[in-house]
């Protein structure tokens, strides 16, 4: 059963239920009012007739005539003595020899009761007649007044039919209106479903769902969220495709070199030192690729462990500087322009990994004779680490994407033998972010690149 049909049935049932409840209340209220009106008429008639009754000196019922017994066309009167003899009755029921309400004659008290006489529905009021003889109440008979409830029953039936018909018509109208309105409301869902199916069949993540309604309603927010998801999926899919292409290329090159050197040594019949060195270099390259992939996977899944403790950034920066001088050799000048004594709360090994990655990138992409400078300074309550190189810079179109996974600005930077795989900056960004810091970059094309790492300074007493 579709959502549209379920909601239509729900709204229709709710409408019908509410109308039936109000109809039942109305029916019982009208029934009470009509019955009360009949009872009032019977009571007034009995009082009027009672004034015309005469009692003999011996305390026996002595009724000669009952004037105006046709006070009301729908009211009938019977007067019975204490021996159960009918003394008088209305002209309309003069041939009726039985009591209008036999149970009322035996009750001995004022009683309202519904009865059926010869198929007629009557409302009967029974009132005992008493006289006071020597300060004692003595029963002398019973008067019964009855009203025909045919009109009241007809009104009840008509009202019941109107209530049921109104509920049925209202449910039909509610169902029709709900079906149309809900159809309009869930139309975006149908569009989402159809577009999703088309995307699934065509593998086209560039498709977007059009929406003509208000952007701030539920449908608009749903479509916007779905389109944002599609955009995100398209970006991730493109990044992964680019990553697979890069990894395939990176794997093909060292594997080809390794295979070529192995074949060469097999032909030569001995282990050539130059070939072994080449194999070793390519194996190291594959090891770094696997390591970067493992770190990226751990960071993405939240399983990359971070051991926080006080870290002296100045000592750490000098340590990285000494290690990176070996990589720079004589090709690039590496120097420290300024350094302050600063402590932060973080994982020393991961922060060192970030600095090595930044400095290594700067050295790798700086041409021979260029310069890479390091600096550490305190700015307010943050430590600022600056890594600047005199390389070619980064094109503006690549700059917003350099921290994305698998992204590498190949257009501006020459791939080196020991270059990375487009994962280092993504990992560095994750580590710095989880230390409560941020990374900023300025890279005017042709004027070098400057990375600024901002980390919160360890507060005094911590």
N, C-alpha and C positions, 0 to 999 in steps of 0.2 A: 504494500500500500504506500503510495507516494506521500511525501510531506504535505503537499497541497491538499490532497484528499483528507488526510488525517486532521489537519487544521480546520478544513471546511466542516467536517463532521463534528468536531469539538465545538466550534462556534455555533453551529446550528443546534446541537444538543443543549448548549448553555442557554441560548436564546429561548428554546422551547421550554426548558426547565424553569427558567425565571417566569415566563408567562404562565405556566401551569401553576406555579406556587401562588402568584398574584391572583390567578383565576380562582383557585381553591379558596383563598381568603375572601375574595369577593363573593363567591357562591355561598359560603357559610355566613357571611355578614348579611347578605340579602335574605337568606333563609331565616336567620334570627329575626330580622326586622319584620318580615312577612308574618312569621308565627306570632311575634309579639303583637302585631296589629290585629290579627285574628283573635288572640286571647283577650285583648282589650275590648274588642267588639262583643265577644261572648260575655265578658264580665259586666259591661254596661247593660246588655240585654237582660241578663239575670237580675240585676238590681232593679231595672224598670218593671220586670214581670213580678218580682217579689212584692212590690208595693201594691199590686192588684190582688194579692192572695188574702183570703179571710179565713180565720181559724175560729171554730165554734167555741161555745162556752165550756165545753167539756174537754177542750184541748185537742179536738180532732180536726183534721184538715177539712175545710168546708169551702170548696171552690165552686161557685155558681158559673161564672164566666171569666174568661181571661181576655180582656179587651186588648186590642192592638197586638195580638200575637204575631202579626206579620210586620213587626217593627223593622226587620231587615229581611230582604228576600232570601238571603243565604243563611239565615239562622232559624233553626227549628227547636221547639220547646216541648219537653215532656215533664209532667208533674206526677210523681208517684207517692202513695201513702205508705205508712209504715208496714202495712200488710202485703206490700208488693202489688197493689192494684193501681192501674193507670187511671189517674183522675182527669187529666186534660192533656191535650197535645196540639201542636200547630196544625192548621188546616192542611198543609202540604203533606203531613205524615199521619193524618187521622186514621188511616187504615193500617198503620204499622202497630202491631200489637206487642212487639218485643222492645226491650230497652235499647236506647241508643248506645249505651255502654254498660253491659251487665256487670262488668267488674267494678264500675263506679258505684253501683247500687250497694254493693257489699262493703265498699271501702269505709264508709262512715266518716268521710272527711272531704274537704275540697280537693278535687282532682282534675287535672288536665290530661287527656288521653286521646291518642289517635286510634280510630277504629275504621273498619270497613263494613258497611251495611248494604247488602244487595249490589255489591260492586262499586259503591260510592265511598270515596275516601272522606272521612269526617274528623273534625277536631271537636271533641266533646268536653264540656265543662260540667262537672257534677258538684252540686252544692247542697249539703244537708239543710233542711228547714227545721228550725227549732222555735219553741215558744217558752216563755218563762211562766211557770205555774207555781205559786207559793214559793217564790225565790229559788226555783229549781228549773233548770233548762230541760225541756222535754222535747225529743224529736217527734215531729209530726209528718215528715215526708222528705222527699228528695226532689230537687229540680235539676233537670239536665238540659243544657243548651248545646246545640251542635251547629257547626258551620261547615259547609261543603268546601273542601280544599282542592277542588278541581282546577280552579283558576291559579291557586298557588302552585300546584304541581305543574301546570302548564308553564308558568313563569320559570320554575326551576329547570324544567327540561330545556326551555328556550335558552336560558342563561348558560346551562351546561354545554349546549350545542354551540353557542356563540363563543364560549371560552375555548372549547376544543378546536373549532374552526379557525379562530384567531391564532391559536398556538400553531396549528398546522400551516396556515398561510404565512405566518411570521417566520416559521422555520424554513419554509421554502424560499422566502425572500432573503432571509439571512444566509441560507446556503448559496443562493445565486450570487448575492453581493460578495460573500466571503470568497467564493470560487474565483470571481473576477479580481477582487482586490489582492487576494493572496497570490493569484497568478502573476499580477504585476509586481508584487513584492519579491517573489522568488525567481523572477525572470533572470536577474543577475546570476543566481546559482546555476540556472540552466546554461547561461553563457559561459560561466566558469567551467562547468563540466564539459561542455562541447569543446571549448578551447583546449582544456587539459587533454582531452582525448585526441584532438588534432595534433597537439604537440607531441603526445606519446607516439602517435602513429607516424608522424613526419620527422620526429627528432629535431624540431625547430624551436629552440629556446628563445629566438628573437621575437616570437609572436607575443602580442599583448592583448588584453581583454578590453574592448571599448565599453565605455559606460556613459550613458546620457543623463543619468539622474544627478541628485545632489551629492557632492563629494563627502559631506559630513554625516550622511545617514549610514545605517548598517551595511546596506548594499555597496555604497561608495567606498566605505572603509574596507570591506571584504575584497572588492576588486583591486583597490590600491595595495592592500597587503599581498594579494596574489601576484599582482604585477611586480611588486618589489621582490617577491620570492623568485619570480622568473628571472628578473634582472640579476639577482644574486647568483642564481644557479647558472645563468649564462656566463657571468664573470668567472665563477669557479670552474665551469666546464672549459672555458677558453684557456684559463690559466693552467688547468691540468693537461689540456692538449698541448699547450706550449711547453709545459714541463716534460711531458712524455717525449716530445720531439727533441728537447734539449738533452734529456737523459739518454735517449736512444743514440744521439750523436756522440755524447760523452762516453758512452759505453762502447760504441763501435770503434772509436779511434784507439783507445788503449788495447782493446781486444785484438784489433787488426795488427797493431804494433807487436803485441806479445806473440800472436800467431806467426807473424812474419819472422821475428827473431828466432822462434823455436824452429821453424822450417829451415832458416839459414844455418843454425847450429847443427841440425840434423844432416844437412848436406855437407857441412864442413867436417863433421865427425868429431868435433870437440866443442867445449864451452867457451865461447868468445866473451871476454870481459866486457867489451862495449855492449854486446847484446844483452848480457845479464844485467848490466846497469840500466839499460833501457827498459827491460822487463820489470826491474825493481821500481823504477819511477812510475811506470804505468800502473803497477799493482798498488803503489801508494795512492795514486790518483783515485783508483777504484775504492780503496779503503776510506778515503776522505768523503767520497760521494755517499757511500753506505752510512758512514757516521752522521753526515748532515741529514740524510733522510730519516735516520733513527731519532735524532734530536727533534726534527720538525714534527714527527709523529707523536713523540712524547709531549712536546709543548702543546700541540693541537688537542690532545686527549686529556690534558691537565695532569699527566703523570710524570712530568719533568720535575724531579725533586729540587727544592731550594732550601739550603741550610743557612738561616739568617744568624749573623753575629756581627759585632763591630768590625769594620774594615777600614784600614788606613789607606785612603785613596792615593796619597802621595807616594807611599812605599810601593803600592801596586802599580802605579803608572811608571815609576822608575824601573821596576822589574820588567814590565812589558817593553819599555824603551831598550833595555839591554838585550832582550831576546830578539827584538825586531831589527836591531843593528846588523845582526848576522844575515837577515834576509835582504836588507838594503845594500849591504856590501859597499862597493864604491860607486854603484850605479845611481843611487839616490841619496841625498843628504838628509839625515834624520836628526832632529834636534828638539830640545825642550826650551820653550820660550819663557815659561814662568810656571811656578808650582807652589801651592800653599799646603799647609798641613791641615787635612780635613778628614774627619771620620764619618762614615755612613753605616747604616744598618742594612746588611745585605749578605748575599752568598758570594764569597770571595772568588771561588773558582768560576762561577758564571759571569761575574763582572769582568774577570780577567779574559774570559772567552769573548766578551763583547769588545773589549779594548783591542785584543789581538786581531779580531775580525776587522775592526775599523782601520787599524794601522796597516794591516796586511793588504786590504783593498787599496788604501791610499798609495802604498809602495808599488803594488802591482800595476795600477793604472796611471802612475806618474812616469813620464818619459825619462830616459837617461839624462842625467845632469839636473833633474828637477829636485824639489825640496818638499819634505813632509815635516810639519811642526806639530808638537804636542804642547798642551797647556792645561793647567788645573787652577781654578780660582773659586773663591767663595763669593756668591752673589746673593745677598739676603740670607734666607734659610735654605739655600740650595747650593750644591756643588756643581760647577760647570766644567766639563771636560771638553776641550776643543781639539779636533784632529783636522788639520788643513793640509791640502796638497796643491801642487801647481800643475795638475793634470788638465785634460781637455774639458772638464766640467761635465754636466749632464744636460741634455736637451730639455726644454720646458715640457714637452709632451711626455717625457719619461719620468720626470721628477715626482709626480703624484703617485707613481706606482712602484717606486723602488723598494718599499717595505712590504710589498705584496709577496705572497709565496710564489716561488718558481719564476719570479720576474727578473729579467736581466737586460739592462739597456745595452744591447750589443751594438747599436748604431754608433754610440759615442765612445765605447771603451773596447779596446782590442783584447781579444781573448788570449790570455797568456798560457804558457805551458802549465803553470801551477794555479791557474785561475779557479774561481769558485763555480758554483752551480746555481746561483740565484736563490740560495736558501739562507746564507749567512746573515743578511740584513733582516730578514723575516724573523729569524731566531733571536737576533740581538734586540729587535723591537719588542718581542715578547718578554725577554728577560728584563729589560729596562722598565717596561710597563708594570710588571709584577713586583718591581721594587718601588713603585709609586713615582716613577720618573717619566721622562719623555725624551725623544730624540728629534732635533731640528736639523734641517739641512739647507744650505745655500750653495747653489752651484751655477753661477752664471757661465754659460757655455763659452769655452775658450779661456776662462779666468780661474780655473781650479775649483775645488770642492771643499766646503767646510761643514763638518759634522759637529754638532753641539749636543752633548749628553748631559741632561739635567737630572740630578738625584737629590732627594731631601737629606739635609745634613743631620747627623745623629745629635739629638738634643742633649744638653748638659745633664749629667746625672744618670743617663741611661747606659 
